[in-house]
Amino acid sequence: QVQLVESGGDLVQPGGSLRLSCAASGSGFNILTMGWYRQAPGKQRELVARITSGGSTNYADSVKGRFTISRDNAKNTVYLQMNSLKPEDTAVYYCKARFGRLESWGQGTQVTVSS
């Protein structure tokens, strides 16, 4: 099973930027579909962005044009570059790895957007 460790969460002012990282253990990272999800207090966890093994991406409408997901297969790492952050982006951000019906989640990293 893949183990995932997220990092990069922080407190940032509105309009600021952050880059989240998710490092995966083990081999076979390049065949995994990787995703970033988030969960705000009192809300359901939602998909933020996803990148396939072939590099195709998709985003939630709320983050299109502001967030960018990318992956570095040599480093077994997926990134989420977040720009123009808004207070409504405040949430715990989770990384997920999927291959077929197998999936693994990270422990999450807190992002707080506030002045």
TORDO-808088 format. One record per atom (N, C-alpha, C): residue number from 1; residue in three letters; chain; atom name; x, y, z. Coordinates in steps of 0.1 Angstrom, whole numbers. Layout:
N
{num:NUM | residuo:ALA | cadena:A | atomo:CA | u:X | v:Y | w:Z}
...
//
This chain:
115
{num:1 | residuo:GLN | cadena:A | atomo:N | u:8 | v:-12 | w:0}
{num:1 | residuo:GLN | cadena:A | atomo:CA | u:0 | v:0 | w:0}
{num:1 | residuo:GLN | cadena:A | atomo:C | u:9 | v:12 | w:0}
{num:2 | residuo:VAL | cadena:A | atomo:N | u:5 | v:22 | w:-8}
{num:2 | residuo:VAL | cadena:A | atomo:CA | u:12 | v:35 | w:-9}
{num:2 | residuo:VAL | cadena:A | atomo:C | u:10 | v:43 | w:4}
{num:3 | residuo:GLN | cadena:A | atomo:N | u:20 | v:48 | w:10}
{num:3 | residuo:GLN | cadena:A | atomo:CA | u:19 | v:58 | w:21}
{num:3 | residuo:GLN | cadena:A | atomo:C | u:22 | v:72 | w:15}
{num:4 | residuo:LEU | cadena:A | atomo:N | u:13 | v:81 | w:20}
{num:4 | residuo:LEU | cadena:A | atomo:CA | u:14 | v:95 | w:15}
{num:4 | residuo:LEU | cadena:A | atomo:C | u:16 | v:105 | w:26}
{num:5 | residuo:VAL | cadena:A | atomo:N | u:25 | v:114 | w:24}
{num:5 | residuo:VAL | cadena:A | atomo:CA | u:27 | v:124 | w:34}
{num:5 | residuo:VAL | cadena:A | atomo:C | u:26 | v:138 | w:28}
{num:6 | residuo:GLU | cadena:A | atomo:N | u:17 | v:146 | w:33}
{num:6 | residuo:GLU | cadena:A | atomo:CA | u:15 | v:159 | w:27}
{num:6 | residuo:GLU | cadena:A | atomo:C | u:23 | v:169 | w:36}
{num:7 | residuo:SER | cadena:A | atomo:N | u:26 | v:180 | w:29}
{num:7 | residuo:SER | cadena:A | atomo:CA | u:33 | v:191 | w:36}
{num:7 | residuo:SER | cadena:A | atomo:C | u:30 | v:204 | w:29}
{num:8 | residuo:GLY | cadena:A | atomo:N | u:33 | v:215 | w:35}
{num:8 | residuo:GLY | cadena:A | atomo:CA | u:32 | v:228 | w:29}
{num:8 | residuo:GLY | cadena:A | atomo:C | u:20 | v:237 | w:34}
{num:9 | residuo:GLY | cadena:A | atomo:N | u:11 | v:231 | w:42}
{num:9 | residuo:GLY | cadena:A | atomo:CA | u:0 | v:239 | w:47}
{num:9 | residuo:GLY | cadena:A | atomo:C | u:5 | v:250 | w:56}
{num:10 | residuo:ASP | cadena:A | atomo:N | u:-2 | v:261 | w:56}
{num:10 | residuo:ASP | cadena:A | atomo:CA | u:2 | v:272 | w:64}
{num:10 | residuo:ASP | cadena:A | atomo:C | u:-10 | v:282 | w:66}
{num:11 | residuo:LEU | cadena:A | atomo:N | u:-7 | v:293 | w:73}
{num:11 | residuo:LEU | cadena:A | atomo:CA | u:-16 | v:304 | w:74}
{num:11 | residuo:LEU | cadena:A | atomo:C | u:-11 | v:315 | w:64}
{num:12 | residuo:VAL | cadena:A | atomo:N | u:-20 | v:319 | w:55}
{num:12 | residuo:VAL | cadena:A | atomo:CA | u:-16 | v:329 | w:45}
{num:12 | residuo:VAL | cadena:A | atomo:C | u:-27 | v:339 | w:43}
{num:13 | residuo:GLN | cadena:A | atomo:N | u:-24 | v:351 | w:39}
{num:13 | residuo:GLN | cadena:A | atomo:CA | u:-33 | v:362 | w:37}
{num:13 | residuo:GLN | cadena:A | atomo:C | u:-41 | v:360 | w:24}
{num:14 | residuo:PRO | cadena:A | atomo:N | u:-53 | v:365 | w:23}
{num:14 | residuo:PRO | cadena:A | atomo:CA | u:-60 | v:365 | w:11}
{num:14 | residuo:PRO | cadena:A | atomo:C | u:-52 | v:371 | w:-1}
{num:15 | residuo:GLY | cadena:A | atomo:N | u:-52 | v:364 | w:-12}
{num:15 | residuo:GLY | cadena:A | atomo:CA | u:-44 | v:368 | w:-23}
{num:15 | residuo:GLY | cadena:A | atomo:C | u:-31 | v:362 | w:-24}
{num:16 | residuo:GLY | cadena:A | atomo:N | u:-27 | v:355 | w:-13}
{num:16 | residuo:GLY | cadena:A | atomo:CA | u:-14 | v:349 | w:-13}
{num:16 | residuo:GLY | cadena:A | atomo:C | u:-13 | v:336 | w:-20}
{num:17 | residuo:SER | cadena:A | atomo:N | u:-1 | v:329 | w:-19}
{num:17 | residuo:SER | cadena:A | atomo:CA | u:1 | v:317 | w:-26}
{num:17 | residuo:SER | cadena:A | atomo:C | u:7 | v:307 | w:-16}
{num:18 | residuo:LEU | cadena:A | atomo:N | u:5 | v:294 | w:-19}
{num:18 | residuo:LEU | cadena:A | atomo:CA | u:11 | v:283 | w:-12}
{num:18 | residuo:LEU | cadena:A | atomo:C | u:13 | v:272 | w:-22}
{num:19 | residuo:ARG | cadena:A | atomo:N | u:23 | v:263 | w:-19}
{num:19 | residuo:ARG | cadena:A | atomo:CA | u:25 | v:251 | w:-27}
{num:19 | residuo:ARG | cadena:A | atomo:C | u:25 | v:239 | w:-17}
{num:20 | residuo:LEU | cadena:A | atomo:N | u:15 | v:230 | w:-19}
{num:20 | residuo:LEU | cadena:A | atomo:CA | u:15 | v:218 | w:-12}
{num:20 | residuo:LEU | cadena:A | atomo:C | u:22 | v:207 | w:-19}
{num:21 | residuo:SER | cadena:A | atomo:N | u:28 | v:198 | w:-11}
{num:21 | residuo:SER | cadena:A | atomo:CA | u:35 | v:187 | w:-16}
{num:21 | residuo:SER | cadena:A | atomo:C | u:29 | v:174 | w:-10}
{num:22 | residuo:CYS | cadena:A | atomo:N | u:30 | v:163 | w:-18}
{num:22 | residuo:CYS | cadena:A | atomo:CA | u:26 | v:150 | w:-13}
{num:22 | residuo:CYS | cadena:A | atomo:C | u:36 | v:140 | w:-18}
{num:23 | residuo:ALA | cadena:A | atomo:N | u:43 | v:135 | w:-8}
{num:23 | residuo:ALA | cadena:A | atomo:CA | u:54 | v:125 | w:-11}
{num:23 | residuo:ALA | cadena:A | atomo:C | u:48 | v:111 | w:-9}
{num:24 | residuo:ALA | cadena:A | atomo:N | u:51 | v:102 | w:-19}
{num:24 | residuo:ALA | cadena:A | atomo:CA | u:46 | v:88 | w:-18}
{num:24 | residuo:ALA | cadena:A | atomo:C | u:57 | v:79 | w:-16}
{num:25 | residuo:SER | cadena:A | atomo:N | u:55 | v:68 | w:-8}
{num:25 | residuo:SER | cadena:A | atomo:CA | u:65 | v:58 | w:-6}
{num:25 | residuo:SER | cadena:A | atomo:C | u:63 | v:47 | w:-16}
{num:26 | residuo:GLY | cadena:A | atomo:N | u:73 | v:39 | w:-18}
{num:26 | residuo:GLY | cadena:A | atomo:CA | u:72 | v:27 | w:-26}
{num:26 | residuo:GLY | cadena:A | atomo:C | u:74 | v:30 | w:-41}
{num:27 | residuo:SER | cadena:A | atomo:N | u:73 | v:19 | w:-48}
{num:27 | residuo:SER | cadena:A | atomo:CA | u:75 | v:20 | w:-63}
{num:27 | residuo:SER | cadena:A | atomo:C | u:61 | v:21 | w:-70}
{num:28 | residuo:GLY | cadena:A | atomo:N | u:62 | v:24 | w:-83}
{num:28 | residuo:GLY | cadena:A | atomo:CA | u:49 | v:24 | w:-91}
{num:28 | residuo:GLY | cadena:A | atomo:C | u:42 | v:37 | w:-90}
{num:29 | residuo:PHE | cadena:A | atomo:N | u:48 | v:48 | w:-85}
{num:29 | residuo:PHE | cadena:A | atomo:CA | u:42 | v:61 | w:-84}
{num:29 | residuo:PHE | cadena:A | atomo:C | u:37 | v:65 | w:-98}
{num:30 | residuo:ASN | cadena:A | atomo:N | u:44 | v:62 | w:-108}
{num:30 | residuo:ASN | cadena:A | atomo:CA | u:41 | v:68 | w:-121}
{num:30 | residuo:ASN | cadena:A | atomo:C | u:28 | v:62 | w:-127}
{num:31 | residuo:ILE | cadena:A | atomo:N | u:23 | v:51 | w:-122}
{num:31 | residuo:ILE | cadena:A | atomo:CA | u:11 | v:46 | w:-127}
{num:31 | residuo:ILE | cadena:A | atomo:C | u:-2 | v:50 | w:-119}
{num:32 | residuo:LEU | cadena:A | atomo:N | u:1 | v:58 | w:-109}
{num:32 | residuo:LEU | cadena:A | atomo:CA | u:-10 | v:62 | w:-100}
{num:32 | residuo:LEU | cadena:A | atomo:C | u:-17 | v:74 | w:-105}
{num:33 | residuo:THR | cadena:A | atomo:N | u:-30 | v:75 | w:-103}
{num:33 | residuo:THR | cadena:A | atomo:CA | u:-38 | v:87 | w:-104}
{num:33 | residuo:THR | cadena:A | atomo:C | u:-37 | v:94 | w:-91}
{num:34 | residuo:MET | cadena:A | atomo:N | u:-33 | v:106 | w:-90}
{num:34 | residuo:MET | cadena:A | atomo:CA | u:-31 | v:114 | w:-78}
{num:34 | residuo:MET | cadena:A | atomo:C | u:-41 | v:125 | w:-77}
{num:35 | residuo:GLY | cadena:A | atomo:N | u:-46 | v:128 | w:-65}
{num:35 | residuo:GLY | cadena:A | atomo:CA | u:-56 | v:138 | w:-64}
{num:35 | residuo:GLY | cadena:A | atomo:C | u:-54 | v:146 | w:-51}
{num:36 | residuo:TRP | cadena:A | atomo:N | u:-58 | v:158 | w:-52}
{num:36 | residuo:TRP | cadena:A | atomo:CA | u:-59 | v:167 | w:-40}
{num:36 | residuo:TRP | cadena:A | atomo:C | u:-74 | v:169 | w:-36}
{num:37 | residuo:TYR | cadena:A | atomo:N | u:-77 | v:167 | w:-24}
{num:37 | residuo:TYR | cadena:A | atomo:CA | u:-91 | v:169 | w:-19}
{num:37 | residuo:TYR | cadena:A | atomo:C | u:-90 | v:179 | w:-7}
{num:38 | residuo:ARG | cadena:A | atomo:N | u:-101 | v:185 | w:-4}
{num:38 | residuo:ARG | cadena:A | atomo:CA | u:-101 | v:193 | w:8}
{num:38 | residuo:ARG | cadena:A | atomo:C | u:-114 | v:192 | w:16}
{num:39 | residuo:GLN | cadena:A | atomo:N | u:-113 | v:194 | w:29}
{num:39 | residuo:GLN | cadena:A | atomo:CA | u:-125 | v:194 | w:37}
{num:39 | residuo:GLN | cadena:A | atomo:C | u:-125 | v:205 | w:47}
{num:40 | residuo:ALA | cadena:A | atomo:N | u:-135 | v:214 | w:45}
{num:40 | residuo:ALA | cadena:A | atomo:CA | u:-137 | v:225 | w:55}
{num:40 | residuo:ALA | cadena:A | atomo:C | u:-145 | v:221 | w:66}
{num:41 | residuo:PRO | cadena:A | atomo:N | u:-145 | v:228 | w:77}
{num:41 | residuo:PRO | cadena:A | atomo:CA | u:-153 | v:224 | w:89}
{num:41 | residuo:PRO | cadena:A | atomo:C | u:-168 | v:224 | w:86}
{num:42 | residuo:GLY | cadena:A | atomo:N | u:-174 | v:213 | w:89}
{num:42 | residuo:GLY | cadena:A | atomo:CA | u:-189 | v:212 | w:87}
{num:42 | residuo:GLY | cadena:A | atomo:C | u:-192 | v:208 | w:72}
{num:43 | residuo:LYS | cadena:A | atomo:N | u:-182 | v:206 | w:64}
{num:43 | residuo:LYS | cadena:A | atomo:CA | u:-185 | v:203 | w:50}
{num:43 | residuo:LYS | cadena:A | atomo:C | u:-180 | v:190 | w:46}
{num:44 | residuo:GLN | cadena:A | atomo:N | u:-185 | v:184 | w:35}
{num:44 | residuo:GLN | cadena:A | atomo:CA | u:-180 | v:172 | w:29}
{num:44 | residuo:GLN | cadena:A | atomo:C | u:-166 | v:174 | w:22}
{num:45 | residuo:ARG | cadena:A | atomo:N | u:-159 | v:163 | w:22}
{num:45 | residuo:ARG | cadena:A | atomo:CA | u:-146 | v:164 | w:15}
{num:45 | residuo:ARG | cadena:A | atomo:C | u:-149 | v:165 | w:0}
{num:46 | residuo:GLU | cadena:A | atomo:N | u:-142 | v:173 | w:-7}
{num:46 | residuo:GLU | cadena:A | atomo:CA | u:-144 | v:176 | w:-21}
{num:46 | residuo:GLU | cadena:A | atomo:C | u:-131 | v:175 | w:-29}
{num:47 | residuo:LEU | cadena:A | atomo:N | u:-133 | v:171 | w:-41}
{num:47 | residuo:LEU | cadena:A | atomo:CA | u:-121 | v:170 | w:-50}
{num:47 | residuo:LEU | cadena:A | atomo:C | u:-117 | v:184 | w:-54}
{num:48 | residuo:VAL | cadena:A | atomo:N | u:-104 | v:187 | w:-53}
{num:48 | residuo:VAL | cadena:A | atomo:CA | u:-98 | v:200 | w:-57}
{num:48 | residuo:VAL | cadena:A | atomo:C | u:-92 | v:198 | w:-71}
{num:49 | residuo:ALA | cadena:A | atomo:N | u:-83 | v:188 | w:-73}
{num:49 | residuo:ALA | cadena:A | atomo:CA | u:-76 | v:186 | w:-86}
{num:49 | residuo:ALA | cadena:A | atomo:C | u:-72 | v:172 | w:-86}
{num:50 | residuo:ARG | cadena:A | atomo:N | u:-70 | v:167 | w:-99}
{num:50 | residuo:ARG | cadena:A | atomo:CA | u:-66 | v:154 | w:-101}
{num:50 | residuo:ARG | cadena:A | atomo:C | u:-56 | v:153 | w:-113}
{num:51 | residuo:ILE | cadena:A | atomo:N | u:-47 | v:144 | w:-112}
{num:51 | residuo:ILE | cadena:A | atomo:CA | u:-37 | v:143 | w:-123}
{num:51 | residuo:ILE | cadena:A | atomo:C | u:-35 | v:128 | w:-126}
{num:52 | residuo:THR | cadena:A | atomo:N | u:-37 | v:123 | w:-138}
{num:52 | residuo:THR | cadena:A | atomo:CA | u:-36 | v:109 | w:-141}
{num:52 | residuo:THR | cadena:A | atomo:C | u:-21 | v:106 | w:-144}
{num:53 | residuo:SER | cadena:A | atomo:N | u:-19 | v:93 | w:-146}
{num:53 | residuo:SER | cadena:A | atomo:CA | u:-5 | v:88 | w:-148}
{num:53 | residuo:SER | cadena:A | atomo:C | u:0 | v:94 | w:-161}
{num:54 | residuo:GLY | cadena:A | atomo:N | u:-9 | v:97 | w:-170}
{num:54 | residuo:GLY | cadena:A | atomo:CA | u:-5 | v:103 | w:-183}
{num:54 | residuo:GLY | cadena:A | atomo:C | u:-4 | v:118 | w:-183}
{num:55 | residuo:GLY | cadena:A | atomo:N | u:-7 | v:124 | w:-172}
{num:55 | residuo:GLY | cadena:A | atomo:CA | u:-6 | v:139 | w:-170}
{num:55 | residuo:GLY | cadena:A | atomo:C | u:-18 | v:147 | w:-173}
{num:56 | residuo:SER | cadena:A | atomo:N | u:-29 | v:140 | w:-176}
{num:56 | residuo:SER | cadena:A | atomo:CA | u:-42 | v:147 | w:-177}
{num:56 | residuo:SER | cadena:A | atomo:C | u:-47 | v:153 | w:-164}
{num:57 | residuo:THR | cadena:A | atomo:N | u:-52 | v:165 | w:-164}
{num:57 | residuo:THR | cadena:A | atomo:CA | u:-56 | v:171 | w:-152}
{num:57 | residuo:THR | cadena:A | atomo:C | u:-71 | v:175 | w:-152}
{num:58 | residuo:ASN | cadena:A | atomo:N | u:-77 | v:176 | w:-141}
{num:58 | residuo:ASN | cadena:A | atomo:CA | u:-90 | v:182 | w:-140}
{num:58 | residuo:ASN | cadena:A | atomo:C | u:-91 | v:189 | w:-126}
{num:59 | residuo:TYR | cadena:A | atomo:N | u:-99 | v:200 | w:-126}
{num:59 | residuo:TYR | cadena:A | atomo:CA | u:-101 | v:208 | w:-115}
{num:59 | residuo:TYR | cadena:A | atomo:C | u:-115 | v:211 | w:-111}
{num:60 | residuo:ALA | cadena:A | atomo:N | u:-117 | v:214 | w:-98}
{num:60 | residuo:ALA | cadena:A | atomo:CA | u:-130 | v:219 | w:-94}
{num:60 | residuo:ALA | cadena:A | atomo:C | u:-132 | v:233 | w:-100}
{num:61 | residuo:ASP | cadena:A | atomo:N | u:-144 | v:236 | w:-103}
{num:61 | residuo:ASP | cadena:A | atomo:CA | u:-147 | v:249 | w:-109}
{num:61 | residuo:ASP | cadena:A | atomo:C | u:-142 | v:260 | w:-100}
{num:62 | residuo:SER | cadena:A | atomo:N | u:-143 | v:258 | w:-87}
{num:62 | residuo:SER | cadena:A | atomo:CA | u:-140 | v:269 | w:-77}
{num:62 | residuo:SER | cadena:A | atomo:C | u:-125 | v:272 | w:-77}
{num:63 | residuo:VAL | cadena:A | atomo:N | u:-116 | v:264 | w:-83}
{num:63 | residuo:VAL | cadena:A | atomo:CA | u:-102 | v:266 | w:-82}
{num:63 | residuo:VAL | cadena:A | atomo:C | u:-96 | v:268 | w:-96}
{num:64 | residuo:LYS | cadena:A | atomo:N | u:-103 | v:266 | w:-107}
{num:64 | residuo:LYS | cadena:A | atomo:CA | u:-98 | v:267 | w:-120}
{num:64 | residuo:LYS | cadena:A | atomo:C | u:-92 | v:281 | w:-122}
{num:65 | residuo:GLY | cadena:A | atomo:N | u:-80 | v:281 | w:-128}
{num:65 | residuo:GLY | cadena:A | atomo:CA | u:-73 | v:294 | w:-131}
{num:65 | residuo:GLY | cadena:A | atomo:C | u:-65 | v:299 | w:-119}
{num:66 | residuo:ARG | cadena:A | atomo:N | u:-67 | v:292 | w:-107}
{num:66 | residuo:ARG | cadena:A | atomo:CA | u:-59 | v:297 | w:-96}
{num:66 | residuo:ARG | cadena:A | atomo:C | u:-50 | v:286 | w:-90}
{num:67 | residuo:PHE | cadena:A | atomo:N | u:-54 | v:273 | w:-92}
{num:67 | residuo:PHE | cadena:A | atomo:CA | u:-46 | v:262 | w:-87}
{num:67 | residuo:PHE | cadena:A | atomo:C | u:-41 | v:254 | w:-98}
{num:68 | residuo:THR | cadena:A | atomo:N | u:-29 | v:248 | w:-96}
{num:68 | residuo:THR | cadena:A | atomo:CA | u:-23 | v:240 | w:-106}
{num:68 | residuo:THR | cadena:A | atomo:C | u:-17 | v:227 | w:-99}
{num:69 | residuo:ILE | cadena:A | atomo:N | u:-21 | v:215 | w:-105}
{num:69 | residuo:ILE | cadena:A | atomo:CA | u:-16 | v:203 | w:-99}
{num:69 | residuo:ILE | cadena:A | atomo:C | u:-5 | v:198 | w:-109}
{num:70 | residuo:SER | cadena:A | atomo:N | u:5 | v:192 | w:-103}
{num:70 | residuo:SER | cadena:A | atomo:CA | u:16 | v:187 | w:-111}
{num:70 | residuo:SER | cadena:A | atomo:C | u:23 | v:175 | w:-104}
{num:71 | residuo:ARG | cadena:A | atomo:N | u:31 | v:168 | w:-111}
{num:71 | residuo:ARG | cadena:A | atomo:CA | u:37 | v:156 | w:-105}
{num:71 | residuo:ARG | cadena:A | atomo:C | u:51 | v:155 | w:-110}
{num:72 | residuo:ASP | cadena:A | atomo:N | u:60 | v:150 | w:-101}
{num:72 | residuo:ASP | cadena:A | atomo:CA | u:74 | v:147 | w:-105}
{num:72 | residuo:ASP | cadena:A | atomo:C | u:76 | v:132 | w:-102}
{num:73 | residuo:ASN | cadena:A | atomo:N | u:75 | v:124 | w:-112}
{num:73 | residuo:ASN | cadena:A | atomo:CA | u:76 | v:109 | w:-110}
{num:73 | residuo:ASN | cadena:A | atomo:C | u:90 | v:105 | w:-105}
{num:74 | residuo:ALA | cadena:A | atomo:N | u:100 | v:113 | w:-108}
{num:74 | residuo:ALA | cadena:A | atomo:CA | u:113 | v:109 | w:-103}
{num:74 | residuo:ALA | cadena:A | atomo:C | u:114 | v:111 | w:-88}
{num:75 | residuo:LYS | cadena:A | atomo:N | u:106 | v:120 | w:-83}
{num:75 | residuo:LYS | cadena:A | atomo:CA | u:106 | v:123 | w:-68}
{num:75 | residuo:LYS | cadena:A | atomo:C | u:94 | v:117 | w:-61}
{num:76 | residuo:ASN | cadena:A | atomo:N | u:86 | v:109 | w:-68}
{num:76 | residuo:ASN | cadena:A | atomo:CA | u:74 | v:103 | w:-62}
{num:76 | residuo:ASN | cadena:A | atomo:C | u:65 | v:114 | w:-55}
{num:77 | residuo:THR | cadena:A | atomo:N | u:64 | v:125 | w:-61}
{num:77 | residuo:THR | cadena:A | atomo:CA | u:57 | v:136 | w:-54}
{num:77 | residuo:THR | cadena:A | atomo:C | u:47 | v:143 | w:-64}
{num:78 | residuo:VAL | cadena:A | atomo:N | u:36 | v:147 | w:-58}
{num:78 | residuo:VAL | cadena:A | atomo:CA | u:26 | v:155 | w:-65}
{num:78 | residuo:VAL | cadena:A | atomo:C | u:25 | v:168 | w:-58}
{num:79 | residuo:TYR | cadena:A | atomo:N | u:23 | v:179 | w:-65}
{num:79 | residuo:TYR | cadena:A | atomo:CA | u:22 | v:192 | w:-60}
{num:79 | residuo:TYR | cadena:A | atomo:C | u:9 | v:199 | w:-63}
{num:80 | residuo:LEU | cadena:A | atomo:N | u:5 | v:208 | w:-54}
{num:80 | residuo:LEU | cadena:A | atomo:CA | u:-6 | v:217 | w:-57}
{num:80 | residuo:LEU | cadena:A | atomo:C | u:-2 | v:231 | w:-55}
{num:81 | residuo:GLN | cadena:A | atomo:N | u:0 | v:238 | w:-66}
{num:81 | residuo:GLN | cadena:A | atomo:CA | u:3 | v:253 | w:-65}
{num:81 | residuo:GLN | cadena:A | atomo:C | u:-10 | v:260 | w:-64}
{num:82 | residuo:MET | cadena:A | atomo:N | u:-11 | v:268 | w:-53}
{num:82 | residuo:MET | cadena:A | atomo:CA | u:-23 | v:276 | w:-50}
{num:82 | residuo:MET | cadena:A | atomo:C | u:-20 | v:290 | w:-50}
{num:83 | residuo:ASN | cadena:A | atomo:N | u:-26 | v:298 | w:-60}
{num:83 | residuo:ASN | cadena:A | atomo:CA | u:-25 | v:312 | w:-61}
{num:83 | residuo:ASN | cadena:A | atomo:C | u:-38 | v:319 | w:-58}
{num:84 | residuo:SER | cadena:A | atomo:N | u:-37 | v:332 | w:-56}
{num:84 | residuo:SER | cadena:A | atomo:CA | u:-49 | v:340 | w:-54}
{num:84 | residuo:SER | cadena:A | atomo:C | u:-58 | v:334 | w:-44}
{num:85 | residuo:LEU | cadena:A | atomo:N | u:-53 | v:330 | w:-33}
{num:85 | residuo:LEU | cadena:A | atomo:CA | u:-60 | v:323 | w:-23}
{num:85 | residuo:LEU | cadena:A | atomo:C | u:-71 | v:331 | w:-16}
{num:86 | residuo:LYS | cadena:A | atomo:N | u:-82 | v:325 | w:-14}
{num:86 | residuo:LYS | cadena:A | atomo:CA | u:-94 | v:331 | w:-8}
{num:86 | residuo:LYS | cadena:A | atomo:C | u:-97 | v:325 | w:6}
{num:87 | residuo:PRO | cadena:A | atomo:N | u:-104 | v:332 | w:14}
{num:87 | residuo:PRO | cadena:A | atomo:CA | u:-108 | v:327 | w:27}
{num:87 | residuo:PRO | cadena:A | atomo:C | u:-116 | v:313 | w:26}
{num:88 | residuo:GLU | cadena:A | atomo:N | u:-124 | v:312 | w:15}
{num:88 | residuo:GLU | cadena:A | atomo:CA | u:-131 | v:300 | w:13}
{num:88 | residuo:GLU | cadena:A | atomo:C | u:-123 | v:288 | w:9}
{num:89 | residuo:ASP | cadena:A | atomo:N | u:-110 | v:290 | w:7}
{num:89 | residuo:ASP | cadena:A | atomo:CA | u:-101 | v:279 | w:4}
{num:89 | residuo:ASP | cadena:A | atomo:C | u:-96 | v:273 | w:17}
{num:90 | residuo:THR | cadena:A | atomo:N | u:-99 | v:279 | w:28}
{num:90 | residuo:THR | cadena:A | atomo:CA | u:-95 | v:273 | w:41}
{num:90 | residuo:THR | cadena:A | atomo:C | u:-101 | v:259 | w:43}
{num:91 | residuo:ALA | cadena:A | atomo:N | u:-92 | v:250 | w:46}
{num:91 | residuo:ALA | cadena:A | atomo:CA | u:-96 | v:236 | w:47}
{num:91 | residuo:ALA | cadena:A | atomo:C | u:-84 | v:228 | w:51}
{num:92 | residuo:VAL | cadena:A | atomo:N | u:-87 | v:215 | w:55}
{num:92 | residuo:VAL | cadena:A | atomo:CA | u:-76 | v:205 | w:55}
{num:92 | residuo:VAL | cadena:A | atomo:C | u:-75 | v:199 | w:41}
{num:93 | residuo:TYR | cadena:A | atomo:N | u:-63 | v:199 | w:36}
{num:93 | residuo:TYR | cadena:A | atomo:CA | u:-61 | v:194 | w:22}
{num:93 | residuo:TYR | cadena:A | atomo:C | u:-55 | v:180 | w:23}
{num:94 | residuo:TYR | cadena:A | atomo:N | u:-61 | v:171 | w:16}
{num:94 | residuo:TYR | cadena:A | atomo:CA | u:-56 | v:157 | w:16}
{num:94 | residuo:TYR | cadena:A | atomo:C | u:-52 | v:152 | w:2}
{num:95 | residuo:CYS | cadena:A | atomo:N | u:-42 | v:144 | w:2}
{num:95 | residuo:CYS | cadena:A | atomo:CA | u:-37 | v:138 | w:-10}
{num:95 | residuo:CYS | cadena:A | atomo:C | u:-42 | v:123 | w:-11}
{num:96 | residuo:LYS | cadena:A | atomo:N | u:-46 | v:119 | w:-23}
{num:96 | residuo:LYS | cadena:A | atomo:CA | u:-51 | v:106 | w:-25}
{num:96 | residuo:LYS | cadena:A | atomo:C | u:-44 | v:100 | w:-37}
{num:97 | residuo:ALA | cadena:A | atomo:N | u:-40 | v:87 | w:-35}
{num:97 | residuo:ALA | cadena:A | atomo:CA | u:-35 | v:79 | w:-46}
{num:97 | residuo:ALA | cadena:A | atomo:C | u:-44 | v:68 | w:-50}
{num:98 | residuo:ARG | cadena:A | atomo:N | u:-46 | v:66 | w:-63}
{num:98 | residuo:ARG | cadena:A | atomo:CA | u:-56 | v:56 | w:-68}
{num:98 | residuo:ARG | cadena:A | atomo:C | u:-50 | v:48 | w:-79}
{num:99 | residuo:PHE | cadena:A | atomo:N | u:-52 | v:35 | w:-78}
{num:99 | residuo:PHE | cadena:A | atomo:CA | u:-49 | v:26 | w:-90}
{num:99 | residuo:PHE | cadena:A | atomo:C | u:-60 | v:16 | w:-90}
{num:100 | residuo:GLY | cadena:A | atomo:N | u:-69 | v:17 | w:-100}
{num:100 | residuo:GLY | cadena:A | atomo:CA | u:-80 | v:8 | w:-100}
{num:100 | residuo:GLY | cadena:A | atomo:C | u:-89 | v:11 | w:-89}
{num:101 | residuo:ARG | cadena:A | atomo:N | u:-93 | v:0 | w:-81}
{num:101 | residuo:ARG | cadena:A | atomo:CA | u:-101 | v:2 | w:-69}
{num:101 | residuo:ARG | cadena:A | atomo:C | u:-93 | v:4 | w:-57}
{num:102 | residuo:LEU | cadena:A | atomo:N | u:-80 | v:4 | w:-58}
{num:102 | residuo:LEU | cadena:A | atomo:CA | u:-71 | v:6 | w:-46}
{num:102 | residuo:LEU | cadena:A | atomo:C | u:-69 | v:21 | w:-44}
{num:103 | residuo:GLU | cadena:A | atomo:N | u:-70 | v:25 | w:-32}
{num:103 | residuo:GLU | cadena:A | atomo:CA | u:-67 | v:39 | w:-30}
{num:103 | residuo:GLU | cadena:A | atomo:C | u:-61 | v:41 | w:-16}
{num:104 | residuo:SER | cadena:A | atomo:N | u:-53 | v:52 | w:-15}
{num:104 | residuo:SER | cadena:A | atomo:CA | u:-46 | v:55 | w:-2}
{num:104 | residuo:SER | cadena:A | atomo:C | u:-48 | v:70 | w:0}
{num:105 | residuo:TRP | cadena:A | atomo:N | u:-49 | v:74 | w:13}
{num:105 | residuo:TRP | cadena:A | atomo:CA | u:-50 | v:88 | w:17}
{num:105 | residuo:TRP | cadena:A | atomo:C | u:-39 | v:92 | w:26}
{num:106 | residuo:GLY | cadena:A | atomo:N | u:-35 | v:105 | w:25}
{num:106 | residuo:GLY | cadena:A | atomo:CA | u:-26 | v:110 | w:34}
{num:106 | residuo:GLY | cadena:A | atomo:C | u:-33 | v:115 | w:47}
{num:107 | residuo:GLN | cadena:A | atomo:N | u:-25 | v:121 | w:56}
{num:107 | residuo:GLN | cadena:A | atomo:CA | u:-31 | v:125 | w:69}
{num:107 | residuo:GLN | cadena:A | atomo:C | u:-36 | v:139 | w:68}
{num:108 | residuo:GLY | cadena:A | atomo:N | u:-33 | v:147 | w:58}
{num:108 | residuo:GLY | cadena:A | atomo:CA | u:-39 | v:160 | w:56}
{num:108 | residuo:GLY | cadena:A | atomo:C | u:-29 | v:171 | w:61}
{num:109 | residuo:THR | cadena:A | atomo:N | u:-31 | v:183 | w:55}
{num:109 | residuo:THR | cadena:A | atomo:CA | u:-23 | v:195 | w:59}
{num:109 | residuo:THR | cadena:A | atomo:C | u:-33 | v:207 | w:59}
{num:110 | residuo:GLN | cadena:A | atomo:N | u:-32 | v:215 | w:70}
{num:110 | residuo:GLN | cadena:A | atomo:CA | u:-41 | v:226 | w:72}
{num:110 | residuo:GLN | cadena:A | atomo:C | u:-37 | v:238 | w:63}
{num:111 | residuo:VAL | cadena:A | atomo:N | u:-46 | v:243 | w:56}
{num:111 | residuo:VAL | cadena:A | atomo:CA | u:-45 | v:256 | w:49}
{num:111 | residuo:VAL | cadena:A | atomo:C | u:-55 | v:266 | w:55}
{num:112 | residuo:THR | cadena:A | atomo:N | u:-50 | v:277 | w:60}
{num:112 | residuo:THR | cadena:A | atomo:CA | u:-59 | v:287 | w:65}
{num:112 | residuo:THR | cadena:A | atomo:C | u:-56 | v:300 | w:58}
{num:113 | residuo:VAL | cadena:A | atomo:N | u:-66 | v:306 | w:52}
{num:113 | residuo:VAL | cadena:A | atomo:CA | u:-65 | v:319 | w:45}
{num:113 | residuo:VAL | cadena:A | atomo:C | u:-73 | v:329 | w:53}
{num:114 | residuo:SER | cadena:A | atomo:N | u:-65 | v:338 | w:58}
{num:114 | residuo:SER | cadena:A | atomo:CA | u:-71 | v:348 | w:67}
{num:114 | residuo:SER | cadena:A | atomo:C | u:-62 | v:360 | w:69}
{num:115 | residuo:SER | cadena:A | atomo:N | u:-68 | v:372 | w:70}
{num:115 | residuo:SER | cadena:A | atomo:CA | u:-60 | v:384 | w:73}
{num:115 | residuo:SER | cadena:A | atomo:C | u:-59 | v:386 | w:88}
//
